[in-house]
Amino acid sequence: MSFSFRIRGCLIWAITLGFLKTSFCTERFPFPGEKPTGPKLHALVGASIQLNPNKRIEDGLLLIRNDSIEFVGKKPQVPEGYREWNCTGKTIYPGFIDPYLLAGPKKPALLELGHERVLDATADLSFHGLPSPNPETARKGPGFEVVGVHPQRKRAREFEGNSMDWEKLRENGFTVAHLAPTEGIFRGSGPCVLLMDGPVNERILKDEVGQVIAFDPIGKRNSPSIYPNSLMGVIAVIRQTFWETQYSLKRIAFEKRNPTGVPFFMHEGTESLLRSLPPNSSFPVWMEPGSCLMMRKAIELGEEFSLPPPILIATGQEWRRPDLSLSPEHHYVLPLVFPTPSKLPNEEDWEQISLDQLRSWDFAPSMPSLVSSKTKSLSFTTSGCDPSEFRTNLMKAITRGLPEKAALAALTTNPAKLCGIENSVGTLEKGKIANLLITEGKTFFRENAKLHSTWIRGTPHLLRPENEPADTNKSNSSKPDAGPIAQFPGKERKPIENPETVLFKGFKLWTCEDEGILTGQDLLIQNGKILSIGKNLEGQLPEDSKIIEGKGKHLTPGIIDCHSHAMILGGVNESTLPSTAMVRIADVVNSESINLEWQLAGGVTACNLLHGSANPIGGQNAVIKLRLGSSPMNLIMKRAPSGIKFALGENVKQANWGDKYVTRFPQSRMGVKTFFENRFNAALEYDRLKQQATFEKAPFKKNLELEAILEIIRGERLIHCHSYRQDEILVFLRTMESFGVRVASLQHVLEDYKVADEIARHGAGASTFSDWWAYKFEVYDAIPYAGALMHRR
């Protein structure tokens, strides 16, 4: 028995020791009877050492003790106890840093909102309805109510690492990455991590880098009924979130001076976002706009809320409008992704490739040089890039004019500063982490240069021979072969320059006034304005004037399209909520749309850009003047009265949306009237509370939706209402009259001829079809004579 007891005791002791050893392994403690490992000591001898983009030493010595650089420079001999690495003929660089790595099991990708949008008729749009229950069911505790707004999220809490993906990055010289959060609009923060194996705690270099904001229409991607599902909705969410955060700061300060019975609660989302807003602004904002046009909107939002210049994630399409998208005050992170030309079966097939597509292929490799020259700094990310193409694309960028020093800075010092880790990595200096890249030969910036190893925290990761490119070029020159430099369209991209003075001679002039059609008279324009109409004006012209002969031709005023959905980026409808008065078409005017040229070709010179008809109360309009090459802001006619889109009928009560959409209020024409009354009364109550807060000198939470409705009630914003049937038209006019509001225009209004007197008495205008009806049930009573009848009455 005693022998059995001793055996049992020995087994228990052995098992206990096994568990202890397993648990202590992560702490690297020596075990009883085990030889201590001692410090890691490495000496890299004889290499060319690129200390930073601007400084290099030849035949140098770099000593590593454990995780850090102990010495770098020239030294006669290696101290005892160091493992010596003969690096003669090699070059040592600081390890590369990826400042915006999107990685994870869902394969996240950079936003691609683009710049094109083909014109769709409102009736053909795909409508979606009431937001479904919050899909963030895993979220616990308070926070912002809008899905996708979670600035408090810290990706470091979920960090596990993916060694296989990181191996591919190490093979390109990367040692550190900022793991950017990948979901939502206000996405929270991500950590800076070392791209190595080992315990998670030893990989995190910095747990938070900045607040990431993406222009991501989450409803469009995740669920069509989740707000927002349009780009203009995203911008409204960003704007409202910033306003609410600023209000929270003011409210806390107010309650400190005026304590109340119910203290104001500031949730962690607000607390997290406050770090990025004045007066603190200690936590940088990173913005991923997803479009070269939205790059300008990101800059404007930063200015609107007095943020320090946000760090911008470029798209690679900034060559389209460098004047709008590139700023000397901002840092840019550029994906090193170049589109590959198509392989076409026949030579004549190339005739079908658009000029725009050819430009995309040609200009892409010149983007790094362009961004580097026009911005505060350039950094590269591998997000969206095939790792096997990274060095190839980098060499293409250098061939197209990017200096090697700028390329190295974009991989080392610039991203280190953006991520706030420049004291630890980015250069080769004493005391910094031993993150290195060793290459064969004198330079990394040679197409066939071989990579020897990547070192992270003093541990070498030798590259497998099969991953090294074949050395087909025996030359040791660091200069790539010369190649053509792309000519960016941005050099010419601007509004068409008109002559200062233009004379139209010999035209029949349609004045559209009491004078009718004039013949035998000239039209003189100076500085874009009509100066005079008369006979024989040619003698009054300056020498450099332009004369346009129009014999046999007609000259009319430019057509004004009073109901257009063209030139809107990222969706015509924010179709999720019954009221989206907070969204603004002006935020998403698309100056690069081909629609602009199509409209001009048809004689249209100005458009009233309206939100779609998916909601009783839609978004705010924008009136634009069509000028090729102008910026979105300069297209907008500043003196045009502000307006908003309303809608009645089948669309807003979701009659034609399908069986899934039967829960959003309103679901009937009676409900539409009640909904208008509800929102207008809510706006009046909002105004009362606002005035009370002003009287009490208390902070007040701004509501962008109700602010817009208040502008309607005050007569500062005009209603343009989508409508068809006579009964709903009358009900709508009477409802608005009860709030003292005059409707500016009834749009479509195909039964207008039945209630023309009532419309005239109210004082509304009407915009109707003369050649389109019977496309759905509520327009069956439309007639081709409606326009003529309305004109008479």
Secondary structure, 3 states (H helix, E strand, C coil): CHHHHHHHHHHHHHHHHHHHHHHHHCCCCCCCCCCCCCCCEEEEEEEEEEEECCEEEEEEEEEEECCEEEEEECCCCCCCCCEEEECCCEEEEECEEEEEECCCCCCCCCCCCCCCCCCCCHHHCCCCCCCCCCCCCCCCCCCCCCCCECCCCEHHHHCCCCHHHHHHHHCCCEEEEEECCCCCCEEEECCEEECCCCCHHHHEEECCCCEEEECCCHHHHHCCCCCCCCHHHHHHHHHHHHHHHHHHHHHHHHHHHCCCCCCCCCCHHHHHHHCCCCCCCCCCEEEECCCHHHHHHHHHHHHHCCCCCCEEECCCCHHHCHHHHCCCCCEEEEECCCCCCCCCCCHHHHHHCCHHHHHHHHHHHHHHHHHHHHCCEEEEECCCCCHHHHHHHHHHHHHCCCCHHHHHHHHCHHHHHHCCCCCCCCCCCCCCECCEEEEECCCCCCCCCCEEEEEECCEEEECCHHHCCCCCCCCCCCCCCCCCCCCCHHHCCCCCCCCCEEEEECCEEECCCCCCEECCCEEEEECCEEEEEECCHHHHCCCCCEEEECCCCEECCCEEEEEECCCECCCCCCCCCCECCCCEHHHHECCCCHHHHHHHHCCEEEEEECCCCCCCEEEECEEEECCCCCCHHHHECCCCCCEEEEECCCCCCCCCCCCCCCCCCCCCHHHHHHHHHHHHHHHHHHHHHHHHHHHHCCCCCCCHHHHHHHHHHCCCCEEEEEECCHHHHHHHHHHHHHCCCCCCEEEECCCHHHCHHHHHHHCCEEEECCCCCCCCHHHCCCCCCHHHHHHHC
